[in-house]
Amino acid sequence: MHEQTKRFVTAKFGEYYRRTKVEIPTDLWMREWGFVLFDHYYPAKLVMRRHKAFTAEEELVHYLRENAPAHAYFSTAIYKYPTAKMADKDWLGADLIFDLDADHVIGEAEFQSYSYEDILKSVKEETWKLIDFLLNDFGFPENTIELVFSGSRGYHIHIETEEVRGLGSRERREIVDYVMATGLDINSFLVTDSKDKSGKKSGREDLRLIPEGWGKRVLKGLIAFLHEIETMDEKQAIKVVKSVGAMERKKAKEILRIANDETVMSRIEKGQIPRFSDSIWQGLSKSSEAKYSAYADKPDAPVTADIKRLIRLPTSLHGKSSLEVKPLSIDTFDDFDPLVDAVAFGDSLIEISVTRNSSITMKGESYDVEEGEVASVPEHVALYFMCRGVAEIK
């Protein structure tokens, strides 16, 4: 980023902070703060100015307006002495934080084939899964969950209740492990069921899946899988069944027979599971875990487990995109479009010099630019390209 471009971006960020009402976290004065500025090091080197504290909202707002940082962070922890060195801060507790980013959801090999828009859609789907865990498995009330678009490629979830503040790193890691199904013994959700509807012994011994937590998710995945293979031709279905459990063709055909048997499928949908071979049951269970766990690839577990983490300030700007770190609610999340609703700048035309090929869709309009081109684009698009390192101010 050239100095002229840096000055332009800094001025625009400053304008944003002068017109925006900044969201102030609870216990402002007990938080550590950190900032990365558009200084002479930027963007080659990101220098974090941390161990800062503010005693009042006005001080924080003044700092943002005067310095227009590229990135603004506050600690998930609260401290007695937030400006002290880490060893001397006197930790008092921490919010529970989850960070879902694109590289936790999309494999490295696939990443280049995804557009930015597709990346954002995929991460949103995974975030919904995590919200489901928090509401239904952990029982957090909806009004205690704050959802935040990160300003770039993912979402943060903040939970600030007194109940979570005292949790240590081990307990937080256990939460992530549960969500990820790490070390989960799916057989623990199975009980032997040899009774019919009247409660009498039926002579047929099935398994019953306990319909709660992961048991409910695995049942949902199992039903979806069986319905899926039921629609395939026999050769394809057997191949798919064998792929999820090491078995001979005869056993694979038995699974397909079950999928086509309405009576048996009706029992399965009520949680009664036929005696599959161990290999097919484990295979189907793993398939369901992969489908229904939050974080499809690997979670940023250190973020959740770290009781002294810095996280982006909601309503601040992200220096690598110019998009707002947008606070949301569960009610507004479904309709939220980051490339419309988190756009922080206007439509006046700005002339840019393009340094590498790139494209973006913002506010419903698509823009493609090529290296060496001089283009006139709306301010919000120009700032996005500048922050991405794709263009300089002309």
N, C-alpha and C positions, 0 to 999 in steps of 0.2 A: 504494500500500500504506500503510494507516494505521499510526501508530506502535504501537498495541496489537497489530496483526497482525504487524508487523515483529518485535516482542519475542517473540511466540509462535513464529514461524518460526525465529528465531535460537536460542531455547531448545531447540527440537526438533532443529535441526541440531547444536547442541552435544551433546545426548544421543546422537545418532548417532555423532559422532566419539569419544565416551567409551566406546562399546561396540563399535566397529568396529576391526578390524586394518587399518591403512592400508597400501596397497601402496607400497613405497619404490623409486623408480627407482635404477638403478645409478649410481654416481658422484654420490651425493646432494650432497656438499659442493662439487662443481664445477658445479652447476646454478644458474641464476638462477631465482628464484621470484617469483610475482606473485599477488595476491589482490584480489578485490572483496568488500567487507564490506556487511552490511546496516546501513549508516550513515545519517546524516541526509540524504545525497544520494540514496540508493537509493529507488526504482528510476529516478527522473527522470534521474539522472546516474550512470553507472558509473565510479567512480574506481578506477583500477588502482594498487595499491601494489606496485611491482615493485623490481627490483635488490636483492632480499633473498637471503640465503643461510643455510643451516643446516649446522653441522659434524657433526651426529649425528642419527640417527633420532628420538631422544627430543625434540630441540628442535622438529622439524617437527610431531610429534604433539601436543606441548604447545601450539604455536601454533594448530593446528586446533581443539583442544578449548577453548581460551580465547577464540578470536575467532569460531568457527563461521562461516567465510566463505560468501558466496553462491556464489562461484566460486574455484577453486584451480587454479593453473597452474604448470608448471615448464618450463624451456627445453629444447628438443630438442638444443641445443648444450651442450658442456662448455667451461668457461673456466678460465683460470688465476686470474682475479680476478672472480668472478661478481657481486660487489656494486659494481664500478666502473661508470662511465658506459660506454655501448656502445663508444665508440672505444677505451677503455682495458681492456676485459675480457680481451683476449688469447685469441682463439678457438682452440680445440684440436681441434675436430671436432664433428660433429652426427649424430644418429640420422636415419634416413630415415623420413619421416612422410607418410602419406596421409590426407586428410580427405574423406569422402563425406557430404555433407549433402543434405537434401531439395531445396534450390533448385538443386543441380547435376544433379538427376535428373528433376524434374518441372517442366515449363514454367510460366512465370508465369501464363499464361492458364488453365491447367488447375488451378492450385493450390487454388483455392477449392472445387472440386468433390470434393476428396479429404478423407476423414476422417483423423484422426491415425493411426489404426490402418492405413489403406491407405498412408499416407505411409511408415510404418515398414516395411511389407512391400516397397514398391518400392525403398527404399534398400537393404534387405537383399539383394534380387536383384542390384543393381549391385555390392554389396560382394563377392558370390560371384564375379562376373566378374573383379574386380580380384585376388582371391585366386588365381584360375586363372592369370592373367598372372604373378603373382609366383612361383608354384610351377613352372609349366611353361615359361614363356618366359625368365624371369630365373634360374630354378634355385635360388631361396632354399629352404633346408631348412625344413620345416614348423615345427620347434622354434625357429626364429629369428624367426617372425612372431607378434607379439602383437596380438591383435584387441581393440578396446575399444568398447563402446557409449558414445556421447558424452553420454548422459544426456538428450538432447533428440530430435533428428531424424536422427541419422546414426551413422556409425562412424569410428573412427580406426584406422589400422594403424601399428604401431611396428616398425621393424627396427633393432636396436642392434649389429649385427656390426662388427667392426673394419674390414671391407672397405668398408662404406658410409660410415663416419665421415669419411673424408677427401674425399668427393665434394663438388665445388663446386656452385654454383647452376646453372651451365650443364648439367652432367652430370645433375643431378636433373630439370631441365626436359626433357631428352631422354628420360628414362624416362617422364614424363607424356605427351610427344608420341607415343611409341610406343604406349602404352596407348590413347591417344585416336585413333590412326591419323592424327595430324596430319602432313600432308605425305608420307604413305605412298604409294609407287608400287606399287600392287598388281601391276602387270605384272612387277615384279622377282621375283615368286614363280612366274612361268610360264616353262617351257622348251618348245621344239619337240620333239614326240614323233611320229616316223613309223615306229616299229617295233612289230611284234606281240609276243605273249608269248614267242615263241622267240628274239626279238632280231633277226629279219629285217625288212627294210623292207617295210611293208605297202601302200605306195602311197596310203595315207590319212594326211594330215598333221593330227594333233590337237595340242593343247597339253596339257602335263602340269603340274599344280599341285604345287609342292613342298610336301609335307605336314608343314610345321613352322611354328611361330609364326603369323603372320597368314595364311599360305597355308592352314593347316589350318582356321582359323576361316572364311575366305571360302568354302572348299569346303563346309564344314558349312552355311553360310548359303545357298549356291547350291542344294545338294541339297534343303534344307527349302523353298526358294522353288519349285523345280520340282515337288516333291510337292504343294505347296499349290495351284498352278494346275491340276495334273492332276485335282484333285477338283472344279473349278469347271465351270460350263457354258461353252461356247466364247466367247460374247459377253463374259461377265464376265472370263474368263481373258485374253482379248486386251486388254481395257481395262487390266487390272493390269499385264500385260507392257509395254504401251506407256507406262505411267506411270513405269517405272524406266529407260527408255531411249528417246530420241527416235527413232522409226522408223515406217516405213509398216506398214500392216496385214499385208502379205505376209510381212514378216520376223517380225512378232509371231506369226503363225500357224506359222511354222517353229519358233519357240521352244516353242510349245504342242505341236507334233508331237513334238519331242524329249522333252518331259515325259511323253508318252504312250507312248514307245518303250522297252520294258523292256530291250532290248539296249543302247541308247545310255545309258540311266540306269545300267545296271550298270557301263559304262565310266566314267561320270562319278563314280560312288561309289568308284572305284579311283583317281580323280585325273586321268583323261583327259578333257580339256575340248574339245568340238567348237568349230570356228571360228565363234564368235558374231560378229556385227558389233561394231565398236568401241563403238558407243553402248550396246548391250545389255550387253556385258561390263562397261563402266564403271558402268552403272546397277545391275547385279546386285552388283558389288563394293561400291559405296557402300551399298547396302541391307544387305549383310552386315556392313560396318564399323559401321553404325549399330546393328545388332542385337547385335554381339559385343564392341564396345569397352566398356571400363569407363567410367563417367561418361557417362550417356546424353545429357546436354545439354552442360554445360561443367564441367570439373573446377575445384576450388579449387587450381589449379596453383601460386599463390604459396605455399601452405602447404608443398607438397613442395619447391619451389625455394628457400624461405627457410631459410638455414642458421643463423638466430638466432631461430627461432620459439618462442613459448610455446604449450604444448598442455595440455589438461586433465589433471589428476592422476587416474589410475585409482583407484577406490574413494572419490573425493570425491563431493560432491553437486552437482547442477546447480541453480542458484538460480532458474531459470525453469520448472522442472518438479518439483523435489524428488526426482527419480529419481537412482539411483546411476550414476556413470560406471563402468560395469561391465566389468571385465577378463574376456576370454573366450579360448577356444582354438578352433582350427579344428574340433576334434572336438565341442565343445559348441555351436558356432554354429548348426547346423541346427535344433536344438530350442529355441534361445533365444527367449523372448518378452519383450521389454522391459517390457511392461505387466503382467507377472507377476514375472519374475526380477530386474528392476532396481527393483522397489518396495521402498523402504527403511523404511517406517513401518507401524504396526500398524492394528488394526481398531476400537479404541475410538471411540465416537461423539463427534463434535465438531459444535457448532452454528455454522453460517456464515450470513452475510448476502450474498446474491448480487448482484453489481453489473452483470453482463451474462450473456446466455444462453450456455450452453456444455454440452458433453457429453463423457463419457470412459468407456471401458471399462477397468477395472483389476481384476486378479485374477479375471477371468472375469465380473464383474458390470458392468452398464451404469448410468450415472448421467446424468440430464438435469436441469439446473437453469435457472431463468428469472430474469431481472432482477427485483429487488424481493422475491424469495422468501427466506424463512428456512428453511434445510434442516438436517437432522441427518444427517451422512454419516460414514463411517469416516475415521479420522485420515489415512490415506494419500491418500484422495480430497480431504479438506479441504486438506491441504498442497499437493496438485497445483493445486487451484483458486486457492489464495492466491498461489502462486508464478507462476501464469499471469495474475494480475491480474483474476481472475474473481470473487473473493469476499474478504470480510473476516471476521475472527473476530467472533463475535457476543458 
